Amino acid sequence: MTNETETIVALATPNGIGAIGVIRLSGPDAIIIAQKVWKGKDLRKQASHTLHFGRIMDGDMVLDEVVASLFVAPRSYTRENVVEISCHGSNYIIESIIKLFIKNGARSAKAGEFTLRAFLNGQLDLSQAEAVADLIASNSKASQQIALQQLRGGFSSQLQSLRDQLVTFASLIELELDFAEEDVEFANRDQLKKLIHEITKVIGSLIQSFELGNAIKNGVNTVIAGRPNAGKSTLLNALLNEERAIVSHIPGTTRDTIEEVLNIKGINFRLIDTAGIREATDAIEQIGVQRTMEKISQSALLLYVFDAEQITAEELNSDLESLQKPGVAMLIVANKADLLTGAQIANLPKDAIVISAKEKQHIEELKQKIYGAAIKEQLTGHETLVTNIRHLEALQKTEEALIRVLSGVDSVTSDFLSMDIKQALHYLGEITGAVTTDDLLENIFSKFCIGK
């Protein structure tokens, strides 16, 4: 665990040569340590949230001309004294300044230690702290919006409201235990049942939102599969609008998977072009076909592409039957529409999306179908979505505890009822950090970058 009496230091900007580097100091002695090596206005006498030009001095030697940003406790990210030094982005200069701060009383920060201090000092709750890491890692508009909403406390406030209502009933049931001999009932059982129904409905909705939230946060695994020469690689190139995959009329050209990212309406789809599905003619192709089947099983969405001019109805039905996997949504894509007559198009399956990858016909319509298949609900940017597996597991355990409360509300004694409500409160508290352990905090914050 962090020692909050120490002042910590780290580079807050990425490693490598750049125009500037920002070095962050946080702790009770941050301003004093900075002042020891500072030539300029006395930082100890300056107001919070001010910028100051000066020099960093190692004895009589000037290390760099810098700008110091001053944040006086508690008006800072960590609620401690914070000084941020913006210096030139030379690795030598950055390392020299950090070493100088350490020499004068600071120590190197651990991964995520600044945000850990923000949590321990009450600036953020645990779910908000985790949202900081999600915001840094966001690679699409949708994932950025979800992380930002969670950072602002949208998820936390919803959970806190549920927890407050449960606490009220828990306290009434605890009061009943104090008057057990008088057989007094303080907690209205009908009201408790109504509350549990309402809370489980909300929690159930949050649990169901994880599939969508996880897809937005991590991207949607989307496999392009089909028989050789169906036009899978041509379709990948058409979707990306670039020549990413080798295209050839020779069957079996793609022998290993090719992965690229396509962004549709702010959602990242990880497109995976796979080897054609057929009886392999050699060992290498056989491995490619096996990998195709593995990728399909691991995907959220399958684009089954077939040559609408060549495939028979029996072959099409056989492929569709063999490729259906539990939990994997499938879009049927009829390719090479430019070679078909109107009658041939009319005979295709009704749910088939008819395109020409080579001529880039109906590619935009296909993108809309891809988006709709993965993002089934309308995103407004205001809904609460669960994106963290730790939060999902805690919600599931909360739901189980509440179901036990509901099943025993009319039959078990107050002490057992109290235990189940406390369990539900415990698991809800784990999400926001009302209930924590050192192991949990270390596991969460060790995944952060140094300097954050």
Number of C-alpha atoms within 10 A of each C-alpha: 9 15 9 14 9 16 24 27 29 27 21 19 17 13 12 10 13 12 10 15 24 23 21 24 31 30 25 18 20 27 23 18 21 25 16 17 19 21 16 13 12 14 22 13 8 14 11 18 13 12 17 16 15 15 19 24 17 15 9 6 9 13 19 18 17 19 18 25 19 24 25 21 16 14 15 18 19 24 21 24 23 30 29 24 27 22 22 19 18 16 13 11 15 25 13 15 20 20 15 20 22 17 11 14 16 23 17 18 21 19 18 21 26 29 24 28 22 19 22 17 16 12 19 25 21 26 21 26 23 23 25 20 20 22 19 13 15 20 18 18 15 19 24 20 18 27 24 18 20 25 23 14 18 17 21 20 13 12 19 15 11 19 17 12 14 19 14 11 20 22 14 16 21 18 16 20 19 11 12 14 8 9 10 12 15 15 18 11 14 11 11 18 17 11 17 21 15 13 21 19 13 16 19 14 14 22 21 14 18 19 16 19 22 17 19 27 26 18 23 23 22 29 30 27 27 28 23 22 20 26 26 31 28 25 25 23 21 20 19 15 12 10 12 15 18 10 16 13 10 9 13 20 17 23 18 20 17 17 17 16 17 20 17 13 12 16 23 25 24 19 25 26 28 28 30 27 19 14 10 15 9 8 9 11 21 18 14 21 25 15 17 25 18 11 21 23 18 15 19 23 24 27 22 22 25 25 22 24 17 10 13 11 13 8 13 16 10 11 16 14 10 9 17 14 17 8 11 19 16 19 19 18 25 25 27 22 21 16 12 13 10 8 8 12 17 10 9 14 14 10 10 16 18 24 23 22 24 16 14 17 17 14 19 13 12 18 16 12 14 20 18 12 16 22 17 9 10 8 10 6 11 10 14 18 24 24 26 17 11 13 20 19 14 19 24 18 17 25 23 16 20 24 17 16 23 22 12 15 17 13 9 12 13 21 13 14 22 21 15 21 22 18 17 25 22 20 22 24 19 19 25 24 21 14 14 14 9 9 9 12 15 16 10 16 21 14 12 22 15 20 23 21
